[in-house]
């Protein structure tokens, strides 16, 4: 099935603008970058040319000589007879551009020339330390892309914009949702936790409704990610990066979800594993969530670089790292010894998924070592810092209540397995409404 993506509108906005420059779409593998760009190019430009440097490595020779646009266009025409370039009517798409550093260098000249629109895309950009690449400053507009977010997943499930607008209005007003709707939305949310947003997996679910096939496809993609790490990471990093990535279930199942190198391997340390985690973050496979010494604006000024949590960029791939039985207990919302230790961390990872995909924002949390004070996420807004507490069940929010007693905070959110309501500065919302933050 064809999935509707928000990035489609972003591509149209860029294409319709008079901005000089090239568009670079960044993101992990298999999130739908090529599909969306391909569909946009074919539907919006009279002339559309696409090159994939992994599928067509010979095309790298086009960029071996001079990089002026006239020379490059002629090189394209000789290598691909019949390929056309018409001024003001042509989109050139260079896919997997990280494989061809000189193609990256050429972007400056395409941008200065302005006769043709150019979109480039790649996975693992800027992280192959054996191939340093110079990105032309000022010549590129960046568009970061992730797998489907929860709202896009709901579109795939058949929810209309009218239905989502109803929920958005309830969120804005703090209005209680009818219980039948609230219960169904929690069912959709748990389904999203299990399936995630990888396009191939969502398409498989919508066509087969077979959770076994979903699980098999998740594990296949995770194997592909192992291969990507082995292929792209330098020899001193690849094994450590793989170990860090696949330690996420253990990291998030601990009572304290702080990333601990000792969980990766006995005797692990920042000196040994720190660059590997940076690699994963640059590869769009994970995102840091830093603790702050004080929950004040600007948060980045108070972040503690050695105290962080690490979340995957797709909740479904995290679920795929666990045993298959976990999916059943999540979908049925049953407490079980298998789910008990993982549940809190998984719901945190779910909200992190929704936050990073929605606004592509940096993530922060607040946890004091000398007390039980803990706020899972801190957001910056025009009102200052907004604390966000996440509860997998319906327990009290003591930390949030304590923080909101201070005048510094205009409002705070508690996301829970319940319904919407407002009490003073605290806005209690069902977990699925985090998509509207």
VOTI-624379 format. One line per field, with one value per residue (C-alpha): residue in three letters; y, z, x negated; residue number from 1; chain. Coordinates in steps of 0.02 Angstrom, whole numbers, plus 50000, padded with zeros to 5 digits. Layout:
N
gumi: [Ala ...];
v: [Y ...];
w: [Z ...];
u: [X ...];
drenza: [NUM ...];
kevo: [A ...];
end
This chain:
437
gumi: [Unk Unk Unk Unk Unk Unk Unk Unk Unk Unk Unk Unk Unk Unk Unk Unk Unk Unk Unk Unk Unk Unk Unk Unk Unk Unk Unk Unk Unk Unk Unk Unk Unk Unk Unk Unk Unk Unk Unk Unk Unk Unk Unk Unk Unk Unk Unk Unk Unk Unk Unk Unk Unk Unk Unk Unk Unk Unk Unk Unk Unk Unk Unk Unk Unk Unk Unk Unk Unk Unk Unk Unk Unk Unk Unk Unk Unk Unk Unk Unk Unk Unk Unk Unk Unk Unk Unk Unk Unk Unk Unk Unk Unk Unk Unk Unk Unk Unk Unk Unk Unk Unk Unk Unk Unk Unk Unk Unk Unk Unk Unk Unk Unk Unk Unk Unk Unk Unk Unk Unk Unk Unk Unk Unk Unk Unk Unk Unk Unk Unk Unk Unk Unk Unk Unk Unk Unk Unk Unk Unk Unk Unk Unk Unk Unk Unk Unk Unk Unk Unk Unk Unk Unk Unk Unk Unk Unk Unk Unk Unk Unk Unk Unk Unk Unk Unk Unk Unk Unk Unk Unk Unk Unk Unk Unk Unk Unk Unk Unk Unk Unk Unk Unk Unk Unk Unk Unk Unk Unk Unk Unk Unk Unk Unk Unk Unk Unk Unk Unk Unk Unk Unk Unk Unk Unk Unk Unk Unk Unk Unk Unk Unk Unk Unk Unk Unk Unk Unk Unk Unk Unk Unk Unk Unk Unk Unk Unk Unk Unk Unk Unk Unk Unk Unk Unk Unk Unk Unk Unk Unk Unk Unk Unk Unk Unk Unk Unk Unk Unk Unk Unk Unk Unk Unk Unk Unk Unk Unk Unk Unk Unk Unk Unk Unk Unk Unk Unk Unk Unk Unk Unk Unk Unk Unk Unk Unk Unk Unk Unk Unk Unk Unk Unk Unk Unk Unk Unk Unk Unk Unk Unk Unk Unk Unk Unk Unk Unk Unk Unk Unk Unk Unk Unk Unk Unk Unk Unk Unk Unk Unk Unk Unk Unk Unk Unk Unk Unk Unk Unk Unk Unk Unk Unk Unk Unk Unk Unk Unk Unk Unk Unk Unk Unk Unk Unk Unk Unk Unk Unk Unk Unk Unk Unk Unk Unk Unk Unk Unk Unk Unk Unk Unk Unk Unk Unk Unk Unk Unk Unk Unk Unk Unk Unk Unk Unk Unk Unk Unk Unk Unk Unk Unk Unk Unk Unk Unk Unk Unk Unk Unk Unk Unk Unk Unk Unk Unk Unk Unk Unk Unk Unk Unk Unk Unk Unk Unk Unk Unk Unk Unk Unk Unk Unk Unk Unk Unk Unk Unk Unk Unk Unk Unk Unk Unk Unk Unk Unk Unk Unk Unk Unk Unk Unk Unk Unk Unk Unk Unk Unk Unk Unk Unk Unk Unk Unk Unk Unk];
v: [50000 50181 50271 50456 50549 50724 50741 50746 50922 50974 50919 51020 51174 51163 51131 51278 51400 51511 51466 51429 51273 51086 50985 50850 50723 50631 50479 50296 50159 50092 50240 50286 50424 50356 50315 50489 50581 50468 50497 50684 50693 50592 50691 50867 50886 50864 50793 50682 50595 50479 50398 50277 50262 50092 50017 50113 50131 50169 50336 50395 50419 50565 50665 50619 50769 50949 50985 51130 51096 51097 50963 50858 50869 50814 50670 50614 50618 50514 50385 50376 50409 50481 50569 50746 50909 51054 51219 51257 51092 50961 50875 50774 50650 50581 50438 50359 50507 50460 50331 50470 50610 50708 50711 50795 50922 50958 51020 51192 51209 51144 51270 51415 51370 51368 51296 51127 51071 50941 50829 50713 50580 50464 50352 50355 50524 50601 50450 50349 50411 50336 50450 50630 50732 50920 50982 51151 51273 51379 51272 51141 51144 50998 50894 50759 50613 50472 50321 50352 50447 50399 50515 50444 50270 50320 50377 50203 50128 50226 50371 50528 50705 50743 50610 50669 50850 50798 50729 50880 50994 50889 50903 51092 51114 50980 50903 50725 50604 50488 50324 50218 50331 50340 50151 50127 50256 50164 50007 50099 50163 49991 49928 50066 50018 49842 49883 50050 50160 50075 50088 49907 49844 49958 49905 49722 49746 49838 49704 49545 49591 49451 49496 49349 49421 49591 49516 49426 49586 49684 49556 49562 49751 49736 49614 49741 49872 49754 49743 49932 49957 49829 49906 50091 50106 50108 49950 50018 50064 49938 49800 49925 50022 49860 49809 49980 49979 49805 49840 49960 49833 49799 49984 50029 49880 49939 50036 50180 50207 50303 50229 50128 50066 49922 49851 49842 49747 49721 49857 49968 50154 50317 50315 50145 50166 50353 50373 50222 50305 50465 50358 50286 50460 50528 50377 50419 50251 50325 50492 50557 50619 50718 50749 50931 51000 51119 51121 51299 51386 51361 51177 51143 51259 51143 50974 50843 50762 50609 50576 50526 50402 50328 50295 50212 50319 50195 50114 49960 49914 49922 49804 49692 49670 49587 49413 49392 49357 49538 49594 49489 49560 49739 49719 49639 49767 49627 49642 49497 49462 49478 49650 49711 49762 49830 49926 50091 50108 50059 50193 50320 50263 50280 50462 50496 50422 50539 50693 50668 50624 50768 50914 50830 50913 50882 50779 50818 50748 50795 50672 50717 50594 50655 50630 50539 50691 50634 50715 50607 50749 50937 51042 51221 51337 51520 51495 51431 51254 51131 50974 50811 50659 50488 50353 50181 50161 50283 50318 50488 50620 50681 50749 50850 50916 50973 51061 51150 51226 51346 51503 51468 51343 51398 51220 51038 50878 50707 50572 50418 50269 50371 50518 50705 50837 50997 51034 51201 51204 51015 50948 50761 50680 50503 50439 50447 50635 50660 50668 50843 50916];
w: [50000 49974 50138 50162 50230 50300 50212 50046 50087 50141 49973 49882 49987 49941 49757 49745 49830 49740 49861 49786 49846 49850 49969 50074 50149 50292 50388 50427 50299 50252 50319 50148 50088 49912 49891 49941 49836 49687 49697 49712 49565 49449 49491 49499 49364 49175 49179 49323 49333 49475 49514 49657 49692 49774 49630 49498 49564 49389 49401 49521 49370 49317 49461 49438 49329 49332 49440 49343 49297 49108 49121 49240 49130 48979 49079 49128 48947 48885 49023 49012 48831 48824 48992 48974 49065 49033 49122 49252 49220 49286 49454 49481 49625 49689 49808 49933 49901 50047 49929 49815 49910 49751 49714 49884 49834 49673 49768 49785 49596 49566 49695 49617 49441 49484 49317 49390 49554 49648 49791 49873 50001 50105 50255 50376 50308 50381 50485 50373 50455 50318 50189 50250 50153 50139 50139 50052 50183 50127 49975 50061 50145 50265 50291 50424 50400 50514 50499 50511 50665 50764 50667 50500 50572 50614 50434 50377 50499 50415 50535 50445 50473 50549 50682 50722 50728 50857 50966 50936 50994 51151 51186 51164 51278 51405 51369 51419 51273 51265 51342 51187 51084 51221 51237 51049 51039 51173 51068 50919 51027 51092 50913 50861 51003 50935 50748 50744 50592 50470 50304 50249 50418 50423 50245 50293 50442 50341 50206 50311 50492 50536 50688 50655 50485 50566 50692 50557 50456 50608 50642 50460 50466 50627 50538 50398 50527 50594 50418 50397 50556 50499 50325 50368 50539 50551 50612 50787 50811 50721 50853 50996 50903 50871 51053 51111 50993 51039 51225 51220 51287 51436 51463 51465 51571 51719 51861 51815 51627 51619 51486 51574 51483 51605 51535 51363 51430 51594 51621 51490 51498 51407 51342 51262 51198 51186 51003 50959 51032 50937 50780 50814 50844 50683 50591 50648 50735 50910 50996 51154 51297 51416 51600 51652 51815 51828 51727 51663 51494 51391 51431 51329 51444 51591 51506 51585 51444 51546 51606 51469 51410 51236 51137 50967 50827 50800 50941 50836 50813 51001 51024 50891 50998 51136 51137 51029 51182 51236 51088 51146 51322 51257 51137 51270 51400 51521 51664 51657 51725 51547 51527 51706 51700 51522 51529 51604 51487 51336 51370 51391 51225 51147 51201 51145 50974 50963 51016 50901 50749 50777 50795 50772 50936 51057 51209 51392 51560 51742 51878 52042 52122 52299 52290 52199 52087 51906 51753 51598 51470 51468 51321 51275 51221 51216 51395 51451 51504 51501 51608 51542 51653 51581 51674 51599 51720 51824 51970 52050 51979 52134 52043 51922 52062 52158 52008 51962 52136 52076 51983 51848 51760 51668 51639 51640 51562 51635 51505 51573 51533 51574 51506 51484 51617 51687 51869 51897 51795 51770 51609 51622 51452 51382 51315 51132 51142 51156 50965 50982 51088];
u: [50000 49945 49919 49954 49803 49783 49616 49711 49771 49597 49529 49662 49625 49441 49477 49597 49479 49356 49218 49049 48965 48986 49094 49012 49133 49049 49104 49075 49101 49272 49373 49444 49327 49305 49489 49548 49420 49453 49641 49615 49493 49604 49761 49690 49557 49567 49389 49336 49167 49119 48951 48917 48731 48750 48849 48749 48571 48505 48595 48460 48347 48457 48383 48199 48154 48210 48361 48437 48618 48594 48461 48566 48720 48621 48546 48721 48780 48634 48648 48838 48889 49063 49051 49116 49079 49198 49169 49301 49392 49272 49249 49091 49096 48930 48968 48845 48731 48617 48541 48473 48382 48349 48536 48555 48422 48518 48671 48592 48585 48762 48824 48730 48785 48972 49030 49079 49156 49053 49105 48980 49012 48907 48894 48747 48692 48535 48488 48373 48215 48107 48188 48187 48314 48330 48509 48522 48581 48729 48766 48874 49044 49062 49218 49207 49324 49380 49493 49681 49734 49889 50004 49944 49972 50151 50175 50120 50244 50383 50412 50468 50408 50578 50551 50375 50433 50563 50424 50311 50450 50476 50289 50288 50439 50394 50563 50604 50620 50772 50717 50752 50637 50505 50500 50485 50346 50248 50268 50194 50052 50005 50012 49893 49775 49768 49761 49671 49657 49539 49636 49610 49671 49823 49868 49850 49966 50098 50098 50086 50130 50009 49903 49788 49741 49719 49598 49499 49483 49425 49290 49238 49217 49117 49002 48984 48936 48802 48735 48741 48641 48512 48504 48495 48414 48226 48142 48110 48294 48404 48411 48432 48568 48662 48648 48711 48860 48918 48895 49044 49172 49058 49023 49208 49261 49156 49240 49125 49132 48968 48854 48721 48567 48552 48715 48635 48485 48397 48270 48352 48314 48348 48170 48200 48379 48414 48367 48473 48628 48588 48581 48755 48825 48749 48817 48996 49009 49020 49047 48968 49077 48966 48993 48982 48913 49061 49223 49206 49196 49089 49080 48923 48825 48860 48842 48729 48633 48589 48767 48887 49017 49015 49173 49195 49268 49410 49507 49549 49366 49342 49490 49415 49258 49361 49435 49591 49700 49676 49783 49929 49927 49911 50057 50167 50108 50072 49948 49826 49652 49585 49662 49645 49462 49471 49635 49576 49428 49531 49662 49523 49450 49624 49640 49461 49509 49658 49558 49410 49515 49636 49516 49346 49301 49159 49211 49179 49233 49208 49159 49078 48959 48998 49187 49326 49358 49370 49449 49441 49435 49410 49467 49428 49568 49615 49677 49508 49469 49616 49593 49667 49694 49733 49829 49859 50004 50106 49988 49966 49849 49759 49607 49712 49822 49669 49594 49756 49767 49630 49680 49548 49661 49818 49880 49830 49894 49927 49955 50040 50149 50303 50403 50382 50405 50330 50293 50208 50047 50048 50122 50155 50169 50185 50019 50070 50093 49905 49911 49984 49844];
drenza: [1 2 3 4 5 6 7 8 9 10 11 12 13 14 15 16 17 18 19 20 21 22 23 24 25 26 27 28 29 30 31 32 33 34 35 36 37 38 39 40 41 42 43 44 45 46 47 48 49 50 51 52 53 54 55 56 57 58 59 60 61 62 63 64 65 66 67 68 69 70 71 72 73 74 75 76 77 78 79 80 81 82 83 84 85 86 87 88 89 90 91 92 93 94 95 96 97 98 99 100 101 102 103 104 105 106 107 108 109 110 111 112 113 114 115 116 117 118 119 120 121 122 123 124 125 126 127 128 129 130 131 132 133 134 135 136 137 138 139 140 141 142 143 144 145 146 147 148 149 150 151 152 153 154 155 156 157 158 159 160 161 162 163 164 165 166 167 168 169 170 171 172 173 174 175 176 177 178 179 180 181 182 183 184 185 186 187 188 189 190 191 192 193 194 195 196 197 198 199 200 201 202 203 204 205 206 207 208 209 210 211 212 213 214 215 216 217 218 219 220 221 222 223 224 225 226 227 228 229 230 231 232 233 234 235 236 237 238 239 240 241 242 243 244 245 246 247 248 249 250 251 252 253 254 255 256 257 258 259 260 261 262 263 264 265 266 267 268 269 270 271 272 273 274 275 276 277 278 279 280 281 282 283 284 285 286 287 288 289 290 291 292 293 294 295 296 297 298 299 300 301 302 303 304 305 306 307 308 309 310 311 312 313 314 315 316 317 318 319 320 321 322 323 324 325 326 327 328 329 330 331 332 333 334 335 336 337 338 339 340 341 342 343 344 345 346 347 348 349 350 351 352 353 354 355 356 357 358 359 360 361 362 363 364 365 366 367 368 369 370 371 372 373 374 375 376 377 378 379 380 381 382 383 384 385 386 387 388 389 390 391 392 393 394 395 396 397 398 399 400 401 402 403 404 405 406 407 408 409 410 411 412 413 414 415 416 417 418 419 420 421 422 423 424 425 426 427 428 429 430 431 432 433 434 435 436 437];
kevo: [A A A A A A A A A A A A A A A A A A A A A A A A A A A A A A A A A A A A A A A A A A A A A A A A A A A A A A A A A A A A A A A A A A A A A A A A A A A A A A A A A A A A A A A A A A A A A A A A A A A A A A A A A A A A A A A A A A A A A A A A A A A A A A A A A A A A A A A A A A A A A A A A A A A A A A A A A A A A A A A A A A A A A A A A A A A A A A A A A A A A A A A A A A A A A A A A A A A A A A A A A A A A A A A A A A A A A A A A A A A A A A A A A A A A A A A A A A A A A A A A A A A A A A A A A A A A A A A A A A A A A A A A A A A A A A A A A A A A A A A A A A A A A A A A A A A A A A A A A A A A A A A A A A A A A A A A A A A A A A A A A A A A A A A A A A A A A A A A A A A A A A A A A A A A A A A A A A A A A A A A A A A A A A A A A A A A A A A A A A A A A A A A A A A A A A A A A A A A A A A A A A A A A A A A A A A A A A A A A A A A A A A A A A A A A A A A A A A A A];
end
